[in-house]
Amino acid sequence: MELQKRKIIIIGAGHVGSHAGYALISQGLAEEIVYIDVDQKKAEAQALDLFDAAVYLPSRAIVRAGDYSDAADAQLLIVAAGPLPDMSKGQTRMDTLRQTITIMKDVTEAIRISGFDGMILNISNPADVITHYIQHQLNWIPERILSTSTTLDSARLRRALAEAAGIDQKSIYAYALGEHGESQMVPWSVVTIGGKPLLQLQEEYPDTYGRLDLNAIADAGKAGGWTILGGKGSTEFGIGASIAEVVRAIFRDENRILPVSVLLNGQYGQRDVYASVPALLNRHGVADIIELKLTREEQEQFNASCRTMDENYRLSLTL
C-alpha cells in the first residue's frame, strides 16, 4: 500500500508564510511544502532556510520554491499574500481590502487553472472578507475553504484573561467571534474557567473574579496584534501556531472545535457571510458549525460584525 504524502502550497513567502511553514514542519504536519511568491528569489531563500532547519527537526520534510503547477497534487493551499496595515496611517486590516483584492484577482485565476482541488486556508487580510471573495471567485465548496480568522484572536483573549485572573490560559475556554478585526466580539456568557462559567465565578467571588474588567480584557485581546505589529513590524509566531493547529485538526481527522471563519447559511441568524464561530474540523474540512446560545446583546454585537464583513465583501466584488 502506498502512503499518501502530505503536500502543502503556501502562497506568500513573507513573515507570516515563512513562520507558517516552520510551524508545520516542526510539528510534522507535512512531508512537502512549496512556496509560491511573485518574488521568486525570496521564495527560494525562505524555502532553503526552512529546508536547512528541517535537518535538525524530528520529522523529515522537503521545502522548496515552485509555481502553481505544483498545486495539482497538493492537499492544502494556504493563502498568505497581501500587505500589512500601515500603522502610521492608522490603517485597520479592513483598510487593506483594495490592495489585497488586486493581488487576489491574480491568485484566484492561477489557482483556477492549476488543477488544485484540495482545501484552502486563507490568512490574507481582511481574512473573513478575502476568504469569502476567494470562495465566490472559485465557486469552491464552502466546507473546503476557511480562514484561521479569530483562532489567533481567541488565543490572545485567553492570554489577556489569564493574566487578569491569575489562571493558566489552558484552563480557560473563551472565543473572540465575528471579524478578525475591529468589529470582533466576545460572548462572555459562554466563557468558562476550569469548566465553570466566568459570569458565575464573578457572582460567587466578587472580590476576585468580580473585579475583572471584561471590556478591558476584550480590548487587550483585540489589541494584541497591533501591539506586536507596532513593536516589530509583523506578527509571526502566533499566527504560525494557529495555522498549524487548524491544519492538524484537518490532516489528523481530529474532530477538533476551533474558532475559524466559515460560510454561515442560517447559523446565528446569518446568511451568505463568512464569520468566525466555533466549527468542527476534520479530514472533510468544516464538518459542522457549533451554534452557541448568545445573549441578546451578544447577538446584536455579532450581527453588527457580520454586517461589516458583508458590506465589505459586496464592495470587494466591485473592485
Buried (B, 14 or more C-beta within 10 A) or exposed (E): EEEEEBBBBBBBBBBBBBBBBBBBBBBBBBBBBBBBBEEBEBBBBBBBEBBEBBEEBEEEBBBBBBBBBBBEBBBBBBBBBBBBBEEEEEBBBBBBBEBBBEBBEEBBEBBEEBEBBBBBBBBBBBBBBBBBBBBBBBEBBBBBBBBBBBBBBBBBBBBBBBEBBEBEBEEBBBBBBBBBBBBBBBBBBBBBBEEEBBBEBBEEEEEEBEEBEBEEBBEBBBEBBBEBBEEEEEBBEBBBBBBBBBBBBBBEEBEBBBBBBBBBEEBBEBEEBBBBBBBBBBBBBBBBBEEBEBEEEBBEBBBEBBBBBBEBBEBBEEE
